Amino acid sequence: MKVTLEKEQANLVKLDITIPAKDAVDAYNQAVRTISQYVNIDGFRKGKAPRAVVERHVGVERIKQEAMERLMPKAISEAISENKLDVIAQPYITSYEFNVGEDVKVVAKAELRPEVTLGQYKDLTVKVEDAVVPEDALDKSIEALLRQHSTLELVVDRPANETDTVVIDFDGYVNGEKIQGGEGKKYPLDLGHSNFIPGFAEQIVGHKLDEEFDINVKFPEDYHDEKLKGQDAVFKIKIHEIKERKMPELNDEFAQKTGKFNTVDELKADIQKYLDSQRERTNKINSENELFKQVVDAAKVDIPQTMIDREAASLTEDYKHRLAAQGIKWESLVKSQGEDELLKNINEDAAVRIKNSLVIDKIAKEENIKLDPSDIEKKFSELGSAYGMSAPDIIKQFGRNPDFIASISQQALNDKIRDFLAENNKIEFVEPAKK
């Protein structure tokens, strides 16, 4: 086999491949035998029709296609190997000449991995804001724990206040027309932690049990429903119940109920330990991300649009599946965000992902960082923990999917590169900027 390379663009080469006539004839004859096995030809048992009969029955071009499907995987593989091509996508055939008895002439194109020029990626000093634990974090955590163990008790002798939970009927109108989906029956609403539009919960405060009244609100300008953005609305309200939250007393008895603690001090110490560990974890993630960002920003690479298009198409499909799982239609998202803006964001995300991956691969090559079986096993174990499955079950379910294995391998390599960068650079934590 003979292969001639011609560089057409920075990351695209043309392969002129010549396959010897003998190899082509062998593949052609094998194609005849294969096709004759599954076609019905009058007067012949399957697999027994002569070549000329099969040619008349299915056509020479159909046989050539079958022969090419046999020839090309090996031919392409040898062309890539012999010329040491670092391809990023399966090469594709643009044309071929196949005359039985003659050498086969094939023209294929291969997209090569873009060349990455790394900037400085070792001996850097990267400043990262320290994820300081706020002074009131412990108090807020204890308050949240007390609230978690609180009870709601009915109130009948006073109006609702801003810390109560009420059970209400509500019915909304804009310009005298009923709001679609703007009603509720026996709806529990925590007046101190409401996610309703501004002014809704606040106007219920001060009203009594069984009282019926109207409240006036204005939908925010950035509200998700176009018809309601910035609109004045009236909601008819009826209060069915008012409930007061009773918080437990913070004492040793409460500490003993919440875990393996004997005293309040032990409980507080455990909460503080958790807050400190969260700070360490956040600092680790933030420092890794900032360091990686600086390394990627310093690298130079010209990413072909074809790579971005493929990655964007993959991201779009993944996005659609995730939306569907949440009961959201892609068309609805396009309508609310605008197709141009949505696709622009996806393309930008695709370009970032590709550059990240290329930089990771380049550092791995420069530093001779390679994956070993334990790295892959670790990722399978992490996935198993996330999905509540054992690593062997994860491997059994997904291990035969080449795309899944490729994704897992890339994640494992990403982890090793991040560890390498953390070991070979200095992180300096600084006080957070004042807001």
NUPANU-533460 format. One line per field, with one value per residue (C-alpha): x, y, z; residue number from 1. Coordinates in Angstrom, 3 decimals. Layout:
N
px c(X  ...)
py c(Y  ...)
pz c(Z  ...)
paba c(NUM  ...)
***
This chain:
435
px c(0.000  1.245  0.220  0.971  0.201  -0.731  -1.373  -4.457  -4.972  -3.241  -5.087  -6.262  -4.318  -5.305  -4.316  -3.844  -3.962  -3.133  -4.288  -2.624  -4.827  -4.373  -5.693  -8.591  -9.499  -9.357  -11.695  -13.998  -14.247  -14.877  -17.619  -19.217  -19.196  -20.636  -23.424  -24.371  -24.953  -27.945  -29.550  -32.078  -31.122  -33.453  -31.888  -29.105  -28.768  -27.540  -23.791  -23.566  -24.232  -21.246  -19.626  -21.077  -24.596  -24.191  -22.858  -25.912  -28.277  -27.000  -24.792  -21.023  -21.158  -22.876  -20.115  -17.439  -19.005  -18.881  -15.241  -14.320  -15.840  -13.448  -10.397  -10.576  -10.339  -6.965  -5.801  -6.712  -5.168  -1.896  -1.840  -2.249  0.336  2.990  2.759  2.404  -0.721  -2.369  -5.967  -8.852  -11.690  -12.239  -10.753  -13.343  -13.211  -13.896  -13.529  -12.237  -11.566  -12.200  -11.754  -11.559  -8.091  -6.420  -4.967  -7.646  -7.119  -8.608  -8.642  -9.313  -9.015  -7.872  -8.310  -5.237  -4.965  -4.270  -0.800  -0.802  1.841  1.984  2.760  4.248  2.591  5.146  6.653  3.719  2.424  -1.338  -3.342  -6.722  -9.257  -9.486  -12.940  -13.062  -15.764  -18.004  -18.025  -21.734  -21.516  -21.607  -24.594  -26.458  -25.726  -27.070  -30.124  -30.728  -30.389  -32.845  -35.234  -34.922  -36.126  -38.764  -42.530  -45.422  -48.299  -51.658  -52.357  -55.936  -55.673  -53.537  -52.763  -49.959  -46.480  -43.388  -42.045  -45.248  -46.255  -49.752  -52.016  -53.775  -55.876  -54.651  -55.944  -54.053  -55.237  -53.486  -55.598  -58.694  -57.722  -56.939  -53.238  -52.683  -51.197  -51.556  -53.776  -53.417  -55.592  -54.538  -51.018  -48.466  -46.329  -43.442  -43.695  -40.093  -38.611  -40.894  -39.765  -42.889  -42.607  -41.552  -44.293  -46.509  -45.631  -45.063  -48.663  -50.104  -48.479  -51.042  -54.085  -56.170  -57.415  -60.279  -59.789  -60.265  -58.430  -56.551  -52.854  -51.219  -47.832  -45.656  -43.951  -40.179  -38.850  -36.753  -39.668  -39.479  -42.961  -42.904  -46.595  -46.116  -42.813  -43.250  -47.032  -49.135  -51.171  -53.904  -54.069  -57.186  -56.141  -57.920  -56.088  -57.062  -54.385  -51.696  -48.859  -46.154  -42.760  -41.627  -37.875  -36.358  -34.066  -30.346  -29.173  -27.352  -30.581  -31.055  -27.418  -27.923  -30.986  -29.172  -26.213  -23.507  -22.936  -23.162  -23.066  -23.818  -20.071  -19.462  -22.207  -20.731  -17.259  -18.565  -20.316  -17.174  -15.127  -17.528  -17.340  -13.545  -13.487  -15.828  -13.451  -10.526  -12.504  -13.643  -10.101  -8.804  -11.390  -10.983  -7.189  -7.213  -9.678  -7.771  -4.430  -5.833  -7.500  -4.216  -2.395  -5.082  -5.254  -1.487  -1.636  -2.138  -4.070  -6.008  -9.124  -10.740  -14.410  -15.167  -14.014  -16.167  -19.168  -18.847  -18.444  -21.334  -23.579  -22.673  -23.308  -26.655  -27.828  -26.700  -28.471  -31.695  -31.602  -31.068  -33.889  -36.209  -35.417  -36.648  -39.771  -38.557  -38.837  -35.873  -38.261  -39.417  -35.840  -35.156  -38.255  -37.347  -33.604  -33.517  -31.935  -28.985  -28.013  -28.450  -26.332  -23.704  -23.337  -23.117  -20.428  -18.426  -18.714  -17.604  -14.521  -13.554  -13.942  -11.856  -9.039  -9.045  -8.775  -6.019  -3.971  -4.358  -3.185  -0.232  0.965  0.577  2.748  5.368  5.624  5.126  2.101  0.188  -2.848  -2.597  -5.440  -5.739  -6.612  -9.543  -10.628  -10.681  -13.038  -15.335  -15.408  -16.282  -19.094  -20.316  -20.497  -22.369  -24.961  -25.165  -23.613  -20.482  -17.547  -17.949  -21.617  -20.674  -18.057  -20.554  -23.166  -20.959  -17.608  -18.348  -19.283  -16.217  -17.474  -18.026  -14.561  -13.027  -14.880  -13.784  -10.181  -10.215  -11.604  -8.922  -6.192  -7.697  -7.400  -3.747  -2.856  -4.585  -2.633  0.569  -0.142  -0.954  2.373  4.447  2.983  2.415  -0.975  -1.146  -4.417  -5.415  -8.202  -11.464  -12.182  -14.606  -18.046)
py c(0.000  3.465  6.648  10.243  13.080  16.620  19.258  21.273  23.324  23.646  20.637  18.852  16.477  14.730  11.082  9.656  5.919  3.265  -0.267  -3.034  -4.731  -8.163  -6.955  -5.249  -8.371  -10.532  -8.111  -7.992  -11.778  -12.017  -9.404  -11.530  -14.568  -12.598  -11.000  -14.309  -15.733  -13.506  -12.728  -14.963  -15.767  -18.024  -21.358  -21.157  -22.025  -19.191  -18.822  -20.968  -18.435  -17.677  -14.274  -13.127  -14.031  -12.164  -9.148  -9.097  -9.574  -6.913  -4.768  -4.321  -1.040  -2.706  -5.331  -2.638  -0.858  -4.085  -4.601  -1.044  -1.570  -4.492  -2.718  0.730  0.090  -1.624  0.860  3.887  2.333  1.626  5.126  6.696  4.417  4.655  8.445  8.879  10.989  12.240  12.240  13.581  12.181  9.211  9.984  10.140  9.122  11.878  9.765  6.480  4.715  0.984  -0.950  -4.686  -5.936  -2.554  -0.716  1.088  4.844  6.383  9.995  10.468  13.373  13.297  15.960  16.247  17.273  21.028  21.965  23.422  25.935  25.881  28.960  28.699  25.877  25.211  27.377  29.775  31.638  31.871  34.059  32.732  34.293  32.341  30.838  32.246  30.850  33.796  34.707  33.944  30.619  28.525  30.431  30.132  26.416  25.892  27.992  25.855  22.675  24.008  24.961  21.464  20.038  22.706  22.183  24.222  24.982  26.474  30.086  31.365  34.459  36.852  37.973  36.373  37.747  37.666  34.402  32.377  29.753  30.221  27.917  29.964  29.961  32.410  33.423  35.876  38.354  40.697  43.393  41.605  38.312  35.186  34.232  30.785  28.664  31.592  29.911  27.520  25.820  25.128  26.184  26.313  29.454  30.253  34.032  34.400  32.293  32.854  32.420  34.101  37.401  40.403  41.845  38.746  37.253  40.644  41.730  38.661  39.711  41.352  39.478  37.115  33.540  33.039  36.577  37.173  40.100  41.310  42.047  44.067  43.055  43.694  40.906  41.443  42.707  39.538  37.160  33.954  34.375  37.061  37.842  38.678  40.599  43.947  43.506  44.700  41.880  41.380  38.221  37.262  35.611  33.551  32.406  28.926  28.407  30.372  28.339  29.500  27.826  26.554  26.141  23.554  24.748  24.452  22.254  18.985  17.015  18.489  17.717  14.093  13.795  15.082  12.689  11.013  14.031  14.383  18.157  21.288  22.003  18.677  19.471  22.913  21.422  18.941  21.673  23.831  20.869  20.467  24.182  24.061  20.986  22.745  25.698  23.409  21.661  24.959  26.320  23.185  23.374  27.134  26.940  24.049  25.888  29.195  27.509  25.470  28.568  30.486  27.591  27.246  31.012  31.098  28.314  29.050  26.775  27.298  25.141  24.162  25.069  21.443  20.374  23.019  22.002  18.339  19.169  21.659  19.034  16.570  19.168  20.085  16.467  16.007  19.253  18.091  14.763  16.497  18.938  16.106  14.327  17.481  17.648  20.714  20.909  22.163  24.301  26.089  26.962  28.209  30.379  31.889  32.457  32.865  30.280  32.467  33.272  29.661  28.244  30.962  29.915  26.238  26.957  28.994  26.170  23.688  25.764  26.014  22.269  21.458  23.806  22.408  18.872  19.753  21.522  18.547  16.148  18.406  18.642  14.882  14.394  16.924  15.444  11.807  11.474  8.300  6.526  3.150  0.712  2.052  5.519  4.110  1.907  4.977  6.806  3.771  3.654  7.363  6.821  3.837  5.915  8.681  6.268  3.930  1.068  -1.013  -0.381  -3.858  -3.097  0.222  -1.554  -4.255  -1.692  0.811  -0.901  -1.929  1.568  3.079  6.649  6.097  4.600  7.506  9.974  8.187  8.079  11.804  12.562  10.408  12.160  15.518  14.568  13.550  16.772  18.865  16.992  17.585  21.316  21.546  19.887  22.055  25.472  27.627  28.754  31.918  32.468  36.087  37.850  38.026  41.323  43.483  43.703)
pz c(0.000  -0.859  0.951  -0.041  2.371  1.467  4.120  3.176  6.351  9.692  11.078  7.923  5.671  2.445  2.120  -1.370  -0.742  -3.353  -2.532  -4.604  -7.185  -5.576  -2.203  -3.949  -5.949  -2.818  -1.034  -4.063  -4.272  -0.526  -0.908  -3.654  -1.377  1.545  -0.472  -2.098  1.395  2.117  -1.271  -2.992  -6.596  -8.576  -9.462  -6.860  -3.224  -0.992  -1.317  -4.436  -7.219  -9.505  -9.345  -12.682  -11.569  -8.273  -10.176  -12.434  -9.519  -7.085  -9.327  -9.406  -7.468  -4.528  -4.428  -4.628  -1.641  0.367  -0.690  0.295  3.727  4.112  2.740  4.310  8.078  7.639  4.986  7.126  10.227  8.404  6.883  10.341  11.941  9.230  9.043  12.824  12.454  15.653  14.442  16.512  14.399  12.150  8.694  5.927  2.261  -0.253  -3.432  -4.787  -8.090  -8.045  -11.267  -10.638  -11.537  -11.013  -8.034  -6.027  -5.687  -2.555  -1.418  2.306  4.695  8.294  10.956  13.168  16.781  16.951  18.126  21.634  22.724  26.497  28.528  31.998  33.906  36.657  39.413  39.364  42.403  42.225  44.591  45.668  48.000  51.235  51.792  55.305  57.573  58.532  62.213  62.486  60.580  63.741  65.131  61.824  61.637  65.133  64.303  61.203  63.292  65.882  63.094  61.626  64.930  65.554  65.541  64.144  66.490  65.521  66.461  66.831  69.002  66.960  63.382  61.368  61.962  59.768  61.277  60.988  58.472  57.032  55.026  52.351  49.226  46.610  43.204  40.968  38.307  35.866  34.170  35.437  33.777  35.748  35.802  34.351  37.128  39.536  42.095  44.991  47.592  51.187  50.290  53.172  53.023  55.364  55.639  56.801  53.994  51.023  47.426  46.054  44.192  46.321  48.495  48.468  51.868  53.464  52.790  54.521  57.789  60.096  58.737  60.861  60.644  58.104  56.809  53.065  51.456  48.362  48.000  45.205  43.814  40.762  38.841  38.452  35.116  34.784  35.513  33.447  31.932  29.215  29.684  33.361  33.311  35.082  35.327  38.268  39.778  42.373  44.465  46.432  49.689  52.343  55.496  56.690  59.334  61.150  62.652  65.000  64.938  68.345  68.564  70.937  73.698  72.995  75.856  76.488  76.071  72.580  71.694  72.717  70.462  67.385  67.428  69.457  71.656  75.410  75.634  73.641  73.514  71.789  69.271  68.572  68.173  65.602  63.642  63.711  62.491  59.572  58.734  58.785  56.530  54.109  54.058  53.245  50.514  48.984  49.080  47.373  44.593  44.114  44.039  41.545  39.324  39.421  38.782  35.897  34.444  34.458  32.790  30.112  29.507  28.989  26.376  22.691  20.361  17.135  17.445  14.116  13.823  12.939  16.404  18.034  15.919  16.946  20.627  20.488  18.873  21.622  24.352  22.784  22.769  26.357  27.313  25.651  27.524  30.870  30.178  29.168  32.447  34.222  32.087  30.171  26.397  24.386  22.329  25.490  26.404  22.878  23.078  26.450  25.835  22.056  19.774  18.730  22.320  23.428  20.602  21.139  24.775  23.840  21.230  23.738  26.267  23.587  22.750  26.434  26.945  23.891  24.900  28.448  27.093  24.623  27.309  29.665  26.945  26.088  29.705  30.057  26.982  28.088  31.580  30.510  32.770  31.978  33.339  35.003  35.852  39.408  38.063  36.083  38.982  41.222  38.834  38.668  42.483  42.629  40.124  42.085  45.263  43.434  42.005  44.981  43.014  43.388  41.054  39.440  38.727  37.114  34.988  34.034  32.998  31.163  30.608  27.020  25.902  24.160  24.577  28.290  28.750  26.824  29.050  32.235  31.012  30.242  33.710  35.321  33.314  34.251  37.935  37.538  35.743  38.402  41.088  39.136  38.854  42.560  43.426  41.081  41.805  44.860  46.106  48.192  50.012  50.476  52.320  50.356  48.664  50.612  49.044)
paba c(1  2  3  4  5  6  7  8  9  10  11  12  13  14  15  16  17  18  19  20  21  22  23  24  25  26  27  28  29  30  31  32  33  34  35  36  37  38  39  40  41  42  43  44  45  46  47  48  49  50  51  52  53  54  55  56  57  58  59  60  61  62  63  64  65  66  67  68  69  70  71  72  73  74  75  76  77  78  79  80  81  82  83  84  85  86  87  88  89  90  91  92  93  94  95  96  97  98  99  100  101  102  103  104  105  106  107  108  109  110  111  112  113  114  115  116  117  118  119  120  121  122  123  124  125  126  127  128  129  130  131  132  133  134  135  136  137  138  139  140  141  142  143  144  145  146  147  148  149  150  151  152  153  154  155  156  157  158  159  160  161  162  163  164  165  166  167  168  169  170  171  172  173  174  175  176  177  178  179  180  181  182  183  184  185  186  187  188  189  190  191  192  193  194  195  196  197  198  199  200  201  202  203  204  205  206  207  208  209  210  211  212  213  214  215  216  217  218  219  220  221  222  223  224  225  226  227  228  229  230  231  232  233  234  235  236  237  238  239  240  241  242  243  244  245  246  247  248  249  250  251  252  253  254  255  256  257  258  259  260  261  262  263  264  265  266  267  268  269  270  271  272  273  274  275  276  277  278  279  280  281  282  283  284  285  286  287  288  289  290  291  292  293  294  295  296  297  298  299  300  301  302  303  304  305  306  307  308  309  310  311  312  313  314  315  316  317  318  319  320  321  322  323  324  325  326  327  328  329  330  331  332  333  334  335  336  337  338  339  340  341  342  343  344  345  346  347  348  349  350  351  352  353  354  355  356  357  358  359  360  361  362  363  364  365  366  367  368  369  370  371  372  373  374  375  376  377  378  379  380  381  382  383  384  385  386  387  388  389  390  391  392  393  394  395  396  397  398  399  400  401  402  403  404  405  406  407  408  409  410  411  412  413  414  415  416  417  418  419  420  421  422  423  424  425  426  427  428  429  430  431  432  433  434  435)
***
